[in-house]
């Protein structure tokens, strides 16, 4: 399984790049602007590696019924390293915004509007699919209490910040999307913690946003979220400081730095079963990320147009690949037939659905994500105008 999986992963990446190339300029337009091109090129690979991670998990899940890390260390790291780097990207980009905002001011309203429109529309699309799948699977089963279903649905709609309960009696509802939404609360908590971080770097956020931070801290502690992931965001924040030094970015762009990045990632995979096996793998990942953030393109790979195009679809790939896997093995093949696939047959199926995944995510990016991102300025201005009218009416004699 391991050897077949490695070659299948390489084949899947090549098919993904080819499929992305075919839809580029039709569904996905790569921006010609942006300071951090290598970050843009990295995102798509990370999201696709998470897809490979869950593809491997699904193989063993079909065999045993247990959702657990796969025995292959490579496929474990496909998921864990990718999520870790995603968190670092978030810390890097938004701490960088705070540092830049110390001079010209920081638009907090626009920040939160942009985050809402960046994450919510596609997430709601996923939620609709989730509810439909739950209904199809459970419609012939015993009826569940309406109140319980409504509360569960609201928790899911709320980015599962307050939990991800099983819906309508469907055990393991979260496996419909491979459980990837567990990271979204951490993303939101980081956004809501930014006002306090701004105070540390010398900015003065409006009072109402500091109140949001206090509320977020309360919810974070109440629901037992782990502070262990904080080091990932801190690693990204550290990178945003390093990229301000020319000597660092000059070295980061070198081929030696590319070798260090590849070596750090390879050493992590070969010597640590998970990235949580002590502080060493975490430090190696931070080093690798800092160099990529500083401009290392991994021998040109991350600056390729096709890499950046796949990066545009990263959120769609990350959020929706689990749905594709669930539909494939529960509805198209059926659990019994899927369980009988040999490793070679299984990975052949995975590689064959990659074009479907890329096309689907290209469509969701073009029809859902991109229009929402274009609406940030308009919605921000509308909210600001309504707020101004409200204040004027309050101050009127």
C-alpha positions in Angstrom: 0.0 0.0 0.0 2.8 2.5 0.9 4.8 2.1 -2.3 1.7 2.2 -4.5 0.4 5.2 -2.5 3.6 7.2 -3.0 3.5 6.7 -6.8 -0.2 7.4 -6.8 0.4 10.6 -4.9 2.9 11.8 -7.5 0.5 10.8 -10.3 -2.3 12.6 -8.6 -0.3 15.8 -8.2 0.6 15.8 -11.9 -3.0 15.2 -12.9 -4.0 18.1 -10.6 -1.6 20.4 -12.2 -2.6 19.4 -15.7 -6.3 19.8 -14.8 -5.6 23.2 -13.3 -3.7 24.2 -16.4 -6.7 23.3 -18.5 -9.2 25.5 -16.6 -6.8 28.4 -15.9 -8.0 31.6 -17.5 -11.4 30.1 -17.9 -12.4 29.6 -14.3 -9.4 30.7 -12.4 -7.5 33.9 -13.2 -4.2 34.4 -11.5 -3.6 37.8 -10.1 -0.5 39.6 -11.5 -0.1 41.6 -8.3 0.8 40.6 -4.7 3.9 40.7 -2.7 4.0 37.1 -1.6 3.9 35.1 -4.8 5.5 32.0 -3.2 2.7 31.9 -0.5 0.1 32.0 -3.3 1.8 29.1 -5.0 2.1 27.1 -1.8 -1.6 27.1 -0.9 -2.8 24.8 -3.6 -0.3 22.1 -2.9 -1.1 22.2 0.8 -4.9 21.8 0.1 -4.2 19.0 -2.3 -2.0 17.2 0.1 -4.8 17.3 2.6 -7.0 15.6 0.0 -4.3 12.9 -0.4 -4.1 12.5 3.4 -7.9 11.9 3.7 -7.8 9.6 0.6 -5.4 7.4 2.5 -7.5 7.6 5.6 -10.6 6.6 3.7 -8.9 3.4 2.4 -8.4 2.1 6.0 -11.7 3.5 7.2 -13.5 1.4 4.6 -11.6 -1.7 5.8 -11.9 -1.2 9.6 -14.7 1.4 10.2 -12.2 3.4 12.3 -11.4 6.9 11.4 -7.7 7.3 12.3 -4.4 8.4 11.1 -3.1 6.2 8.3 -0.1 3.9 9.0 1.9 5.6 6.2 4.0 8.4 7.8 4.1 10.3 4.5 0.4 10.5 4.3 0.1 11.5 8.0 2.4 14.4 7.2 0.5 15.3 4.1 -2.3 16.3 6.4 -0.6 17.6 9.5 2.2 19.5 7.8 -0.2 21.1 5.4 -2.6 22.3 8.2 0.4 23.6 10.2 1.6 25.6 7.2 -1.9 26.9 6.6 -2.0 28.3 10.2 1.4 29.8 9.7 0.2 31.5 6.5 -2.7 33.0 8.4 -0.4 34.3 11.1 2.0 35.6 8.6 -0.4 37.5 6.4 -2.5 39.1 9.1 0.3 40.0 11.4 2.0 41.6 8.4 -1.2 43.7 7.9 -1.0 44.8 11.5 2.6 45.9 11.1 1.9 47.8 7.9 -1.2 49.4 9.5 0.8 51.1 12.2 1.8 53.8 9.7 -1.3 54.4 7.7 -4.0 53.1 10.0 -5.8 49.8 10.0 -9.3 49.3 8.7 -10.8 46.8 11.2 -14.3 46.9 9.6 -12.9 45.9 6.2 -10.8 43.2 7.8 -13.8 41.4 9.3 -16.0 42.0 6.3 -13.3 40.5 4.1 -12.9 37.5 6.4 -16.7 36.9 6.5 -17.1 37.1 2.7 -13.9 35.0 2.2 -15.1 32.1 4.3 -18.8 32.2 4.7 -20.3 31.9 1.2 -18.5 28.8 0.3 -19.0 27.4 3.8 -22.7 27.9 3.4 -22.6 26.1 0.1 -20.9 23.2 1.9 -23.5 23.3 4.6 -26.3 22.9 2.1 -24.6 19.9 0.6 -24.0 18.5 4.1 -27.7 18.8 5.0 -28.8 17.2 1.7 -26.5 14.3 2.2 -27.6 13.8 5.8 -31.3 13.8 4.6 -30.6 11.3 1.9 -28.8 8.9 4.2 -31.2 9.2 7.1 -34.6 9.8 5.5 -35.7 6.2 6.0 -34.5 6.0 9.6 -36.3 6.9 12.8 -37.3 10.6 13.2 -35.1 12.7 15.4 -36.3 15.5 17.7 -36.7 18.7 15.7 -35.1 20.8 18.4 -32.0 18.6 18.5 -31.6 18.9 14.8 -32.1 22.6 14.7 -29.5 23.1 17.5 -27.1 20.8 15.7 -27.6 22.6 12.4 -27.0 26.0 14.0 -23.7 24.7 15.5 -22.6 23.6 12.1 -23.6 26.9 10.4 -21.6 28.7 13.1 -18.3 27.3 11.7 -18.7 24.5 14.3 -17.2 26.9 16.9 -19.7 25.4 19.4 -19.3 21.9 18.2 -20.0 19.6 15.3 -22.7 17.2 16.4 -24.1 14.3 14.5 -27.2 15.4 12.5 -30.5 13.5 12.4 -28.9 10.4 14.0 -26.2 10.1 11.4 -23.1 8.8 13.3 -19.9 10.4 12.1 -21.6 13.3 10.3 -18.3 15.2 10.4 -16.7 12.5 8.1 -18.9 13.8 5.2 -16.2 16.4 4.7 -13.4 14.4 6.3 -13.6 16.5 9.4 -11.6 19.4 7.9 -13.8 22.1 9.4 -12.1 21.6 12.8 -9.5 24.2 11.7 -12.0 27.0 11.0 -12.7 27.9 14.6 -9.0 28.4 15.1 -8.8 30.7 12.1 -11.7 32.7 13.5 -10.2 32.9 17.0 -7.0 34.2 15.5 -8.9 36.9 13.6 -10.7 37.9 16.8 -7.5 37.9 18.8 -5.9 40.4 16.4 -7.0 43.5 18.3 -5.1 42.5 21.4 -2.1 41.6 19.2 -2.4 45.0 17.7 -2.0 46.6 21.1 1.2 44.7 21.6 2.7 46.1 18.4 1.7 49.7 19.3 -1.7 50.1 17.5 -4.9 51.2 19.1 -7.9 49.2 17.8 -11.4 50.5 18.5 -13.0 49.5 21.8 -15.7 47.4 20.2 -13.2 45.1 18.5 -11.4 44.6 21.8 -14.7 43.5 23.2 -14.9 41.0 20.5 -11.5 39.7 21.6 -12.7 39.3 25.2 -15.8 37.4 24.0 -13.6 35.2 21.8 -11.2 34.4 24.7 -14.2 33.4 26.9 -15.6 31.1 24.2 -12.1 29.7 23.5 -11.7 28.7 27.1 -15.3 27.6 27.7 -15.2 25.1 24.9 -11.8 23.8 25.7 -9.9 24.8 22.5 -6.2 24.0 22.6 -3.5 26.6 22.9 -1.0 24.2 21.4 -1.8 25.5 17.9 -0.7 29.0 18.9 2.9 28.2 18.1 1.9 27.7 14.4 0.4 31.2 14.2 3.4 32.6 16.1 5.7 31.0 13.6 3.9 32.8 10.8 4.1 36.0 12.7 7.8 35.6 13.2 8.2 35.2 9.4 6.4 38.5 8.8 9.1 40.2 10.8 12.0 38.4 9.1 10.8 39.3 5.6 11.4 43.0 6.4 15.1 42.4 6.4 16.8 42.5 3.0 19.6 40.2 4.0 17.1 37.5 5.0 15.0 37.8 1.8 18.2 37.7 -0.3 19.2 34.4 1.4 15.7 33.0 1.4 15.5 33.4 -2.4 18.7 31.3 -2.9 19.0 27.7 -4.1 20.7 26.9 -0.8 17.6 28.0 1.1 15.5 25.8 -1.3 17.7 22.8 -0.3 17.1 23.7 3.4 13.4 23.8 2.9 13.3 20.5 1.1 15.7 19.0 3.7 13.7 20.3 6.7 10.5 18.8 5.3 12.1 15.5 4.3 13.8 15.2 7.7 10.5 15.8 9.5 8.7 13.1 7.5 11.5 10.5 7.9 12.2 11.1 11.6 9.0 12.1 13.3 5.7 10.1 13.2 3.7 13.3 13.6 4.5 17.0 13.8 3.4 16.9 17.5 6.4 14.6 18.4 8.2 17.2 20.3 9.5 20.7 19.5 12.0 19.7 16.8 9.5 19.1 13.9 7.7 22.3 14.8 10.9 24.2 14.6 11.8 22.6 11.3 8.5 23.6 9.8 8.8 27.2 11.0 12.3 27.4 9.4 10.9 26.0 6.1 8.0 28.4 6.1 10.0 31.4 6.9 12.2 30.8 3.9 9.2 30.3 1.6 7.6 33.4 3.0 10.9 35.2 2.4 10.6 34.5 -1.3 12.0 31.0 -1.9 10.1 29.4 -4.8 11.4 25.9 -4.4 13.4 25.9 -7.7 10.7 27.9 -9.5 7.8 25.5 -8.6 5.8 27.9 -6.5 6.0 30.8 -9.0 4.6 28.7 -11.8 1.3 30.1 -13.1 -0.4 26.7 -12.6 0.8 26.5 -9.0 -0.7 29.9 -8.3 -3.9 29.0 -10.1 -4.3 26.0 -7.9 -3.5 28.2 -4.9 -6.5 30.3 -5.8 -8.7 27.2 -5.4 -7.1 26.2 -2.1 -10.1 26.9 0.1 -12.5 25.1 -2.2 -10.1 22.1 -2.5 -9.6 22.0 1.3 -13.3 22.4 2.2 -15.0 20.3 -0.5 -12.6 17.3 -1.2 -14.1 15.3 1.7 -17.6 15.6 0.2 -16.3 14.2 -3.0 -14.7 11.3 -1.3 -17.9 10.6 0.8 -20.1 10.7 -2.3 -17.7 8.5 -4.2 -17.4 5.7 -1.7 -20.9 5.8 -0.2 -23.1 6.5 -3.2 -21.1 5.7 -6.4 -19.3 2.6 -5.3 -21.1 1.8 -2.0 -19.2 0.8 1.1 -19.2 -3.0 0.3 -17.8 -2.6 -3.2 -15.3 0.1 -2.2 -14.0 -2.2 0.6 -13.1 -4.9 -2.0 -10.9 -2.6 -4.0 -7.2 -3.6 -4.1 -4.7 -0.9 -3.2 -3.8 -0.5 -6.8 -7.5 -0.2 -7.8 -8.2 2.1 -5.0 -5.4 4.6 -5.9 -6.4 4.4 -9.5 -9.8 5.6 -8.5 -8.4 8.4 -6.5 -6.2 9.6 -9.3 -9.1 9.4 -11.8 -11.3 11.7 -9.7 -8.7 14.4 -9.4 -9.9 16.2 -12.6 -13.4 16.1 -11.1 -12.2 17.7 -7.9 -10.3 20.4 -9.7 -13.1 21.2 -12.1 -15.6 21.3 -9.2 -13.4 23.6 -7.2 -12.7 25.8 -10.2 -16.5 26.3 -10.6 -17.0 27.0 -6.9 -14.1 29.5 -6.9 -15.5 31.2 -10.0 -19.1 31.3 -9.0 -19.0 31.6 -5.2 -15.6 32.7 -3.9 -14.6 35.3 -6.4 -17.9 37.2 -6.5 -17.9 37.3 -2.7 -14.3 38.7 -2.6 -15.3 41.4 -5.1 -18.1 42.5 -2.8 -15.8 43.3 0.2 -15.5 47.0 -0.7 -19.1 47.5 -1.4 -20.4 45.8 1.7 -17.8 47.6 3.9 -18.9 51.0 2.5 -22.5 50.1 3.0 -22.0 49.1 6.6 -20.0 52.2 7.3 -22.6 54.5 5.7 -25.4 52.8 7.8 -23.3 53.3 10.9 -22.7 57.0 10.0 -26.5 57.5 9.5 -27.2 55.9 12.8 -24.7 58.0 14.7 -26.0 61.2 13.0 -29.6 60.3 14.0 -28.5 59.8 17.6 -26.7 63.1 17.8 -29.5 65.0 16.1 -31.3 67.5 18.4 
